[in-house]
Amino acid sequence: MSFTTADALEIVAAAQIEAATLGVSVTCCVFSADARELATVRMDGAGWFTPDIARSKATSAATMGSDSGDLAKLIDRHPELNDLIGDQLPVPFTTLAGAVAVRSDGVVIGAVGVSGATSEQDVTIARAAVAAWTAARS
């Protein structure tokens, strides 16, 4: 399955709905598995710095095929990977929680990264957005 800008914008819209439900303003960023930025939207009231953090979270999760917060375990075991991976990405590599992988038929096709709330809220928003997008395809 191709992962398109239209898909990314659907995910962003779902993330904004969840963020509004939680009463927070965030930036949502969607990347493809090959590290192409498909969409980034900063909600009114989200911090000026949140787009770059959301990009780092989304890129890290998409290219590694894992939620960004789960990558900390890998880096703890192999700290040298932090620089090796980061040097190959278009934005800084991070293990900050707040990005979740997007899958189609079990294959990672991208990731959504969220920044601007607590880490737990960022994860909740990202998961809700992916769940809404996935449900729309069923």
Short mmCIF file of the C-alpha atoms (twelve columns), coordinates in Angstrom:
data_MODEL
# 
_entry.id   MODEL 
# 
loop_
_atom_site.group_PDB 
_atom_site.id 
_atom_site.type_symbol 
_atom_site.label_atom_id 
_atom_site.label_alt_id 
_atom_site.label_comp_id 
_atom_site.label_asym_id 
_atom_site.label_seq_id 
_atom_site.Cartn_x 
_atom_site.Cartn_y 
_atom_site.Cartn_z 
_atom_site.pdbx_PDB_model_num 
ATOM 1   C CA . MET A 1   0.000   0.000  0.000  1 
ATOM 2   C CA . SER A 2   1.234   3.481  -0.776 1 
ATOM 3   C CA . PHE A 3   1.099   6.001  2.044  1 
ATOM 4   C CA . THR A 4   -0.007  9.344  0.647  1 
ATOM 5   C CA . THR A 5   -0.308  12.958 1.667  1 
ATOM 6   C CA . ALA A 6   -4.077  12.456 1.756  1 
ATOM 7   C CA . ASP A 7   -3.583  9.643  4.293  1 
ATOM 8   C CA . ALA A 8   -1.285  11.863 6.326  1 
ATOM 9   C CA . LEU A 9   -3.793  14.702 6.377  1 
ATOM 10  C CA . GLU A 10  -6.512  12.315 7.596  1 
ATOM 11  C CA . ILE A 11  -4.221  11.280 10.441 1 
ATOM 12  C CA . VAL A 12  -3.438  14.902 11.269 1 
ATOM 13  C CA . ALA A 13  -7.159  15.748 11.369 1 
ATOM 14  C CA . ALA A 14  -7.823  12.833 13.720 1 
ATOM 15  C CA . ALA A 15  -4.913  13.921 15.938 1 
ATOM 16  C CA . GLN A 16  -6.310  17.441 16.154 1 
ATOM 17  C CA . ILE A 17  -9.703  16.090 17.222 1 
ATOM 18  C CA . GLU A 18  -8.115  14.001 19.977 1 
ATOM 19  C CA . ALA A 19  -5.934  16.906 21.111 1 
ATOM 20  C CA . ALA A 20  -8.994  19.155 21.330 1 
ATOM 21  C CA . THR A 21  -10.771 16.476 23.367 1 
ATOM 22  C CA . LEU A 22  -7.823  16.508 25.789 1 
ATOM 23  C CA . GLY A 23  -7.738  20.318 25.810 1 
ATOM 24  C CA . VAL A 24  -4.203  20.603 24.445 1 
ATOM 25  C CA . SER A 25  -2.576  22.169 21.389 1 
ATOM 26  C CA . VAL A 26  0.030   20.096 19.581 1 
ATOM 27  C CA . THR A 27  1.932   19.686 16.368 1 
ATOM 28  C CA . CYS A 28  1.294   16.510 14.415 1 
ATOM 29  C CA . CYS A 29  3.789   15.266 11.850 1 
ATOM 30  C CA . VAL A 30  3.494   12.256 9.544  1 
ATOM 31  C CA . PHE A 31  6.438   10.594 7.795  1 
ATOM 32  C CA . SER A 32  6.612   7.656  5.420  1 
ATOM 33  C CA . ALA A 33  8.772   4.643  6.268  1 
ATOM 34  C CA . ASP A 34  11.455  5.927  3.895  1 
ATOM 35  C CA . ALA A 35  11.759  9.208  5.854  1 
ATOM 36  C CA . ARG A 36  9.679   11.432 3.571  1 
ATOM 37  C CA . GLU A 37  7.697   14.123 5.358  1 
ATOM 38  C CA . LEU A 38  4.065   13.890 4.243  1 
ATOM 39  C CA . ALA A 39  2.410   16.465 6.504  1 
ATOM 40  C CA . THR A 40  3.107   18.675 9.501  1 
ATOM 41  C CA . VAL A 41  0.474   20.860 11.131 1 
ATOM 42  C CA . ARG A 42  0.952   23.016 14.231 1 
ATOM 43  C CA . MET A 43  -2.275  23.795 16.060 1 
ATOM 44  C CA . ASP A 44  -2.907  27.330 17.273 1 
ATOM 45  C CA . GLY A 45  -1.359  27.611 20.713 1 
ATOM 46  C CA . ALA A 46  1.218   24.843 20.236 1 
ATOM 47  C CA . GLY A 47  4.788   25.813 21.095 1 
ATOM 48  C CA . TRP A 48  7.015   27.246 18.374 1 
ATOM 49  C CA . PHE A 49  9.503   24.392 18.872 1 
ATOM 50  C CA . THR A 50  6.984   21.553 18.573 1 
ATOM 51  C CA . PRO A 51  7.189   21.012 14.791 1 
ATOM 52  C CA . ASP A 52  10.850  19.987 14.914 1 
ATOM 53  C CA . ILE A 53  10.272  17.694 17.888 1 
ATOM 54  C CA . ALA A 54  7.282   16.056 16.182 1 
ATOM 55  C CA . ARG A 55  9.409   15.588 13.033 1 
ATOM 56  C CA . SER A 56  12.185  13.903 15.003 1 
ATOM 57  C CA . LYS A 57  9.726   11.613 16.770 1 
ATOM 58  C CA . ALA A 58  7.938   10.656 13.544 1 
ATOM 59  C CA . THR A 59  11.125  10.076 11.555 1 
ATOM 60  C CA . SER A 60  12.672  7.960  14.296 1 
ATOM 61  C CA . ALA A 61  9.567   5.794  14.630 1 
ATOM 62  C CA . ALA A 62  8.972   5.463  10.877 1 
ATOM 63  C CA . THR A 63  12.496  4.500  9.920  1 
ATOM 64  C CA . MET A 64  13.006  2.165  12.876 1 
ATOM 65  C CA . GLY A 65  9.540   0.583  12.612 1 
ATOM 66  C CA . SER A 66  8.793   1.085  16.287 1 
ATOM 67  C CA . ASP A 67  7.111   3.605  18.558 1 
ATOM 68  C CA . SER A 68  9.640   6.317  19.399 1 
ATOM 69  C CA . GLY A 69  9.465   5.779  23.159 1 
ATOM 70  C CA . ASP A 70  10.281  2.088  22.719 1 
ATOM 71  C CA . LEU A 71  13.545  2.943  20.979 1 
ATOM 72  C CA . ALA A 72  15.123  3.975  24.288 1 
ATOM 73  C CA . LYS A 73  15.608  0.298  25.193 1 
ATOM 74  C CA . LEU A 74  17.560  -0.266 21.989 1 
ATOM 75  C CA . ILE A 75  19.779  2.771  22.590 1 
ATOM 76  C CA . ASP A 76  20.326  1.751  26.226 1 
ATOM 77  C CA . ARG A 77  21.660  -1.608 25.033 1 
ATOM 78  C CA . HIS A 78  23.636  -0.151 22.120 1 
ATOM 79  C CA . PRO A 79  24.402  3.550  22.754 1 
ATOM 80  C CA . GLU A 80  26.602  3.801  19.667 1 
ATOM 81  C CA . LEU A 81  23.480  3.373  17.523 1 
ATOM 82  C CA . ASN A 82  22.219  6.811  18.549 1 
ATOM 83  C CA . ASP A 83  24.809  8.592  16.394 1 
ATOM 84  C CA . LEU A 84  24.915  5.933  13.673 1 
ATOM 85  C CA . ILE A 85  21.151  6.150  13.121 1 
ATOM 86  C CA . GLY A 86  20.961  9.887  13.627 1 
ATOM 87  C CA . ASP A 87  23.653  10.571 11.044 1 
ATOM 88  C CA . GLN A 88  21.514  8.906  8.387  1 
ATOM 89  C CA . LEU A 89  18.231  10.719 9.057  1 
ATOM 90  C CA . PRO A 90  17.110  14.103 7.721  1 
ATOM 91  C CA . VAL A 91  16.269  15.282 11.271 1 
ATOM 92  C CA . PRO A 92  17.716  14.416 14.710 1 
ATOM 93  C CA . PHE A 93  17.039  10.894 16.003 1 
ATOM 94  C CA . THR A 94  15.104  10.709 19.274 1 
ATOM 95  C CA . THR A 95  13.711  8.224  21.739 1 
ATOM 96  C CA . LEU A 96  11.197  10.703 23.176 1 
ATOM 97  C CA . ALA A 97  7.752   9.159  23.480 1 
ATOM 98  C CA . GLY A 98  5.048   10.543 21.230 1 
ATOM 99  C CA . ALA A 99  5.319   8.810  17.871 1 
ATOM 100 C CA . VAL A 100 3.678   5.574  16.804 1 
ATOM 101 C CA . ALA A 101 4.301   3.464  13.739 1 
ATOM 102 C CA . VAL A 102 1.571   3.244  11.106 1 
ATOM 103 C CA . ARG A 103 1.057   -0.235 9.706  1 
ATOM 104 C CA . SER A 104 -0.806  -1.673 6.763  1 
ATOM 105 C CA . ASP A 105 -1.193  -5.460 6.664  1 
ATOM 106 C CA . GLY A 106 1.444   -5.701 9.397  1 
ATOM 107 C CA . VAL A 107 4.038   -3.694 7.444  1 
ATOM 108 C CA . VAL A 108 5.274   -0.342 8.735  1 
ATOM 109 C CA . ILE A 109 4.413   2.297  6.140  1 
ATOM 110 C CA . GLY A 110 5.171   5.364  8.247  1 
ATOM 111 C CA . ALA A 111 4.649   7.011  11.599 1 
ATOM 112 C CA . VAL A 112 2.842   9.878  13.249 1 
ATOM 113 C CA . GLY A 113 4.681   12.064 15.737 1 
ATOM 114 C CA . VAL A 114 3.010   14.419 18.192 1 
ATOM 115 C CA . SER A 115 4.586   17.134 20.334 1 
ATOM 116 C CA . GLY A 116 3.219   19.824 22.598 1 
ATOM 117 C CA . ALA A 117 1.520   18.053 25.493 1 
ATOM 118 C CA . THR A 118 2.876   15.594 28.064 1 
ATOM 119 C CA . SER A 119 4.587   12.522 26.661 1 
ATOM 120 C CA . GLU A 120 1.622   10.410 27.732 1 
ATOM 121 C CA . GLN A 121 -0.830  12.756 25.995 1 
ATOM 122 C CA . ASP A 122 1.342   12.873 22.872 1 
ATOM 123 C CA . VAL A 123 1.245   9.063  22.725 1 
ATOM 124 C CA . THR A 124 -2.523  8.986  23.361 1 
ATOM 125 C CA . ILE A 125 -3.116  11.481 20.550 1 
ATOM 126 C CA . ALA A 126 -0.860  9.626  18.108 1 
ATOM 127 C CA . ARG A 127 -2.478  6.263  18.880 1 
ATOM 128 C CA . ALA A 128 -5.975  7.702  18.546 1 
ATOM 129 C CA . ALA A 129 -5.092  9.252  15.191 1 
ATOM 130 C CA . VAL A 130 -3.688  6.000  13.823 1 
ATOM 131 C CA . ALA A 131 -6.665  4.043  15.165 1 
ATOM 132 C CA . ALA A 132 -9.116  6.436  13.480 1 
ATOM 133 C CA . TRP A 133 -7.237  6.223  10.174 1 
ATOM 134 C CA . THR A 134 -7.064  2.432  10.381 1 
ATOM 135 C CA . ALA A 135 -10.776 2.159  11.228 1 
ATOM 136 C CA . ALA A 136 -11.661 4.309  8.211  1 
ATOM 137 C CA . ARG A 137 -9.953  1.705  6.005  1 
ATOM 138 C CA . SER A 138 -11.876 -1.267 7.424  1 
# 
